[in-house]
Amino acid sequence: MRRSIGEHMKRSLETAATCTSWIEVDMSGVERERQKAGLTALAFVARAAIDALREFPSLNAWLDGEQQTVHHDVNLGIAVSLGEDGLIVPVIHGAQDLSPEGLGKRIRELARAQPAAPATPLVPAPPARGTWTGPCERDPFAMPVEEQGDLLVAADLAMRGDPRIVRTEATCVAVRVEKAFASTEGAACTQTMTECGADIAAFALAGDELQQRSYPGEHDGGAGAAGWEHVVGLDLAAHAPRVAEEALALLTAPPCPAGVTTLAVTRSVAITPGRIALTRI
């Protein structure tokens, strides 16, 4: 556990801005209240941290890419020592609603609820050894590249024919990831994963209107943990005429009417603040 704690502390220094600030504070008032309430100083320090986050809510937030999410609730982590076994950090949810007395009670409850070290040492488990290989009936890296190209060319040609189709795409991808793990305790494991995928897209143009349709989805929507058999199963050439027809139909599709309505989307639709990745409905 101590090794894991050290790794996480080092990683936090690499991924987050860190600074140290020393401020002298008169704690005599806190000490008086602490003694009257029968609490430790930790409950008052926790309440002060909560009040600071409420006053500066931008600090109680996370950043995912360019999207910042500011949280209303304060979920406060309290480090609890397990003696020689290290530290754990249970969380007090909704801590902003608790007084110092309430925080003190919750801290005591969390500390008492943590598991104690076993009375007798655990029996050491034998080190793990083994090899795992993901499904791959037909190796994409051992087959003729011409066969892969023929499948894509057939799908691409099936989308053409109408002069309003100004661009077509047929792509495939094959990735193999090999991982190995070894430890000083004698563990030795390997893992091999093969992923294959493919997709097609048709672009239709009329005047200044450009529309696109794709199958099975954008952003490698057709990828799967399998070999070339997965790409064959997508049957791109059979779906290609429909993709082209839908792109052409979008050129004259009426705009979505204004108003409040319910829109059902699949998991492949990208939704970002202020924008939904949809063409005309």
VMD Tcl script that draws the C-alpha trace (Angstrom):
set ca {
  {0.00 0.00 0.00}
  {2.83 2.40 0.81}
  {4.29 1.83 -2.65}
  {0.90 2.62 -4.22}
  {0.54 5.78 -2.12}
  {3.99 6.93 -3.22}
  {3.20 6.28 -6.89}
  {-0.07 8.28 -6.71}
  {1.62 11.19 -4.90}
  {4.37 11.31 -7.52}
  {1.81 11.16 -10.34}
  {-0.16 14.05 -8.82}
  {2.98 16.21 -8.92}
  {3.35 15.44 -12.63}
  {-0.27 16.11 -13.64}
  {-1.39 19.00 -11.41}
  {-0.02 22.43 -10.63}
  {1.44 22.31 -7.11}
  {2.51 25.07 -4.77}
  {3.16 25.42 -1.04}
  {2.01 28.46 0.93}
  {2.66 29.10 4.65}
  {0.21 31.32 6.55}
  {0.25 31.97 10.29}
  {-3.21 31.75 11.88}
  {-4.31 32.49 15.44}
  {-6.00 29.24 16.51}
  {-6.77 30.30 20.09}
  {-10.47 30.82 19.30}
  {-10.66 27.45 17.60}
  {-8.93 25.84 20.56}
  {-11.50 27.24 22.97}
  {-14.42 26.04 20.87}
  {-12.75 22.69 20.32}
  {-12.39 22.07 24.04}
  {-15.98 23.10 24.75}
  {-17.32 20.84 22.00}
  {-15.01 17.93 22.81}
  {-13.70 17.80 19.25}
  {-10.29 17.56 17.64}
  {-8.91 20.43 15.58}
  {-9.46 18.37 12.41}
  {-13.22 19.02 12.43}
  {-12.65 22.81 12.44}
  {-9.92 22.61 9.79}
  {-12.27 20.56 7.62}
  {-15.06 23.13 8.07}
  {-12.65 25.94 7.13}
  {-11.61 24.05 3.96}
  {-15.28 23.60 3.03}
  {-16.05 27.30 3.56}
  {-13.05 28.24 1.40}
  {-14.30 26.02 -1.44}
  {-17.77 27.55 -1.16}
  {-16.27 31.04 -1.36}
  {-14.07 30.11 -4.34}
  {-16.16 27.53 -6.26}
  {-13.75 27.44 -9.21}
  {-11.44 25.40 -6.99}
  {-14.17 22.79 -6.46}
  {-14.16 21.70 -10.09}
  {-12.61 19.36 -12.57}
  {-11.40 19.93 -16.13}
  {-12.18 17.35 -18.81}
  {-10.46 18.50 -21.99}
  {-11.79 22.03 -22.43}
  {-14.97 21.45 -20.40}
  {-14.87 22.71 -16.82}
  {-17.44 21.33 -14.37}
  {-17.97 23.28 -11.14}
  {-19.50 21.25 -8.32}
  {-22.07 22.53 -5.85}
  {-21.49 19.82 -3.26}
  {-18.25 19.44 -1.35}
  {-17.21 15.81 -1.02}
  {-14.34 15.92 1.44}
  {-11.66 13.25 1.63}
  {-10.17 12.56 5.05}
  {-6.89 10.64 5.30}
  {-7.13 7.82 7.87}
  {-4.00 6.07 9.08}
  {-3.91 2.27 9.16}
  {-0.66 2.23 11.08}
  {2.03 0.23 9.34}
  {-0.40 -0.58 6.51}
  {-0.39 3.03 5.28}
  {-3.24 5.46 4.61}
  {-6.69 5.37 3.07}
  {-8.90 8.34 2.19}
  {-12.63 7.78 2.82}
  {-14.95 10.54 1.56}
  {-17.60 12.56 3.43}
  {-20.28 13.29 0.83}
  {-22.27 16.52 1.10}
  {-19.84 17.87 3.70}
  {-21.02 21.45 3.10}
  {-24.20 20.69 5.09}
  {-22.36 19.56 8.23}
  {-21.35 21.68 11.22}
  {-17.98 21.13 12.95}
  {-19.81 18.81 15.36}
  {-21.35 16.89 12.47}
  {-17.99 16.66 10.71}
  {-16.33 15.41 13.89}
  {-18.96 12.69 14.22}
  {-18.59 11.59 10.58}
  {-14.78 11.54 10.84}
  {-14.97 9.29 13.90}
  {-17.45 7.00 12.16}
  {-15.23 6.72 9.09}
  {-12.15 6.01 11.16}
  {-13.91 3.25 13.13}
  {-15.37 1.70 9.98}
  {-12.02 1.13 8.31}
  {-10.70 -2.43 8.26}
  {-8.07 -3.30 10.81}
  {-4.98 -5.30 9.99}
  {-5.62 -9.06 10.19}
  {-4.67 -10.73 13.46}
  {-2.60 -13.27 11.55}
  {-0.64 -12.57 8.36}
  {-2.29 -13.57 5.13}
  {-1.05 -16.67 3.37}
  {1.12 -15.56 0.46}
  {-0.44 -16.33 -2.89}
  {1.70 -17.92 -5.60}
  {2.83 -15.46 -8.26}
  {0.55 -15.29 -11.27}
  {1.89 -16.67 -14.54}
  {0.11 -17.09 -17.83}
  {-0.71 -15.90 -21.33}
  {-4.00 -14.51 -22.63}
  {-4.81 -13.98 -26.31}
  {-7.92 -12.20 -27.56}
  {-10.19 -13.62 -30.28}
  {-8.72 -13.55 -33.79}
  {-9.94 -16.17 -36.27}
  {-8.11 -14.60 -39.21}
  {-4.93 -12.66 -38.63}
  {-5.11 -9.31 -40.53}
  {-1.32 -9.12 -40.55}
  {-0.87 -12.54 -42.20}
  {-3.32 -12.18 -45.10}
  {-2.72 -10.65 -48.55}
  {-3.09 -6.89 -48.54}
  {-4.74 -7.19 -51.96}
  {-7.69 -9.02 -50.41}
  {-8.19 -6.23 -47.90}
  {-7.96 -3.65 -50.68}
  {-10.49 -5.50 -52.86}
  {-13.07 -5.41 -50.04}
  {-12.65 -1.66 -49.59}
  {-12.67 -0.92 -53.35}
  {-15.90 -2.88 -53.79}
  {-17.59 -0.88 -51.03}
  {-16.26 2.41 -52.42}
  {-17.51 1.70 -55.96}
  {-20.96 0.74 -54.64}
  {-21.43 4.29 -53.29}
  {-20.68 5.98 -56.62}
  {-22.82 6.55 -59.68}
  {-24.73 9.74 -58.88}
  {-22.74 12.86 -59.86}
  {-23.90 14.57 -56.67}
  {-21.77 12.09 -54.70}
  {-18.53 14.07 -54.83}
  {-16.45 12.06 -52.39}
  {-16.43 8.54 -51.01}
  {-14.28 6.91 -48.34}
  {-13.64 3.30 -47.40}
  {-11.11 2.68 -44.65}
  {-9.99 -0.14 -42.43}
  {-7.71 -0.41 -39.43}
  {-5.94 -3.30 -37.72}
  {-4.12 -2.97 -34.40}
  {-2.30 -5.52 -32.28}
  {-1.30 -4.68 -28.72}
  {1.04 -6.93 -26.79}
  {1.48 -6.35 -23.06}
  {3.79 -8.00 -20.57}
  {3.91 -7.81 -16.78}
  {6.64 -9.11 -14.49}
  {7.30 -8.53 -10.81}
  {10.08 -9.21 -8.36}
  {7.76 -11.69 -6.62}
  {7.91 -13.94 -9.69}
  {4.77 -12.94 -11.57}
  {5.02 -13.11 -15.36}
  {1.97 -12.48 -17.56}
  {1.51 -11.63 -21.22}
  {-1.55 -10.41 -23.11}
  {-2.19 -10.08 -26.83}
  {-5.19 -8.18 -28.18}
  {-6.09 -7.78 -31.86}
  {-8.59 -5.14 -32.98}
  {-9.99 -4.66 -36.47}
  {-12.47 -2.17 -37.85}
  {-13.70 -0.52 -41.03}
  {-16.13 2.15 -42.14}
  {-17.43 3.85 -45.26}
  {-18.67 7.39 -45.90}
  {-20.38 9.22 -48.76}
  {-20.43 13.01 -49.28}
  {-23.20 14.57 -51.37}
  {-23.08 18.12 -52.78}
  {-25.80 20.33 -54.29}
  {-25.07 24.05 -54.59}
  {-23.60 25.10 -51.27}
  {-25.20 22.21 -49.37}
  {-22.85 19.37 -48.36}
  {-24.15 16.31 -46.53}
  {-22.45 13.16 -45.28}
  {-23.56 9.71 -44.19}
  {-21.40 6.89 -42.88}
  {-21.55 3.27 -41.77}
  {-21.29 1.76 -39.23}
  {-20.35 5.06 -37.51}
  {-17.80 7.83 -37.33}
  {-14.71 7.76 -35.12}
  {-13.90 4.06 -35.76}
  {-17.46 3.07 -34.92}
  {-16.91 -0.29 -36.62}
  {-13.93 -1.46 -34.57}
  {-14.06 -4.64 -32.50}
  {-11.78 -6.97 -30.57}
  {-11.42 -9.58 -33.31}
  {-9.52 -10.43 -36.46}
  {-10.34 -9.71 -40.12}
  {-13.53 -11.75 -39.75}
  {-15.02 -8.73 -37.97}
  {-14.49 -6.50 -41.02}
  {-16.01 -9.14 -43.31}
  {-19.02 -9.35 -41.00}
  {-19.69 -5.61 -41.40}
  {-20.62 -6.31 -45.07}
  {-19.57 -2.85 -46.22}
  {-20.41 -3.36 -49.91}
  {-24.00 -4.35 -49.07}
  {-24.55 -1.21 -46.99}
  {-22.75 1.16 -49.40}
  {-25.75 1.97 -51.70}
  {-27.91 2.83 -48.68}
  {-25.21 5.17 -47.31}
  {-25.05 7.03 -50.63}
  {-28.85 7.25 -50.88}
  {-29.13 8.68 -47.37}
  {-26.47 11.31 -48.12}
  {-28.41 12.35 -51.23}
  {-31.71 12.41 -49.33}
  {-30.24 14.81 -46.78}
  {-29.67 17.39 -49.52}
  {-33.43 17.99 -49.80}
  {-34.51 17.01 -46.28}
  {-36.53 19.74 -44.53}
  {-34.87 21.43 -41.54}
  {-35.83 20.25 -38.11}
  {-38.78 22.41 -36.97}
  {-38.18 24.87 -34.13}
  {-39.62 23.98 -30.75}
  {-39.13 21.83 -27.69}
  {-39.16 18.11 -28.38}
  {-37.61 14.82 -27.32}
  {-34.65 13.58 -29.34}
  {-33.47 9.97 -29.00}
  {-29.82 9.42 -29.98}
  {-27.56 6.39 -30.05}
  {-24.37 6.09 -28.06}
  {-22.32 6.84 -31.22}
  {-23.67 10.39 -31.46}
  {-21.18 12.92 -30.15}
  {-22.68 15.52 -27.83}
  {-20.64 18.52 -26.71}
  {-21.75 21.69 -24.91}
  {-23.86 23.74 -27.31}
  {-23.60 21.23 -30.16}
  {-24.90 17.78 -31.16}
  {-23.09 15.98 -33.98}
  {-26.18 15.35 -36.12}
  {-27.06 16.16 -39.70}
  {-30.59 17.13 -40.69}
  {-33.35 14.90 -39.35}
}
mol new
graphics top color blue
foreach p $ca { graphics top sphere $p radius 0.5 }
foreach p [lrange $ca 0 end-1] q [lrange $ca 1 end] { graphics top cylinder $p $q radius 0.2 }
display resetview
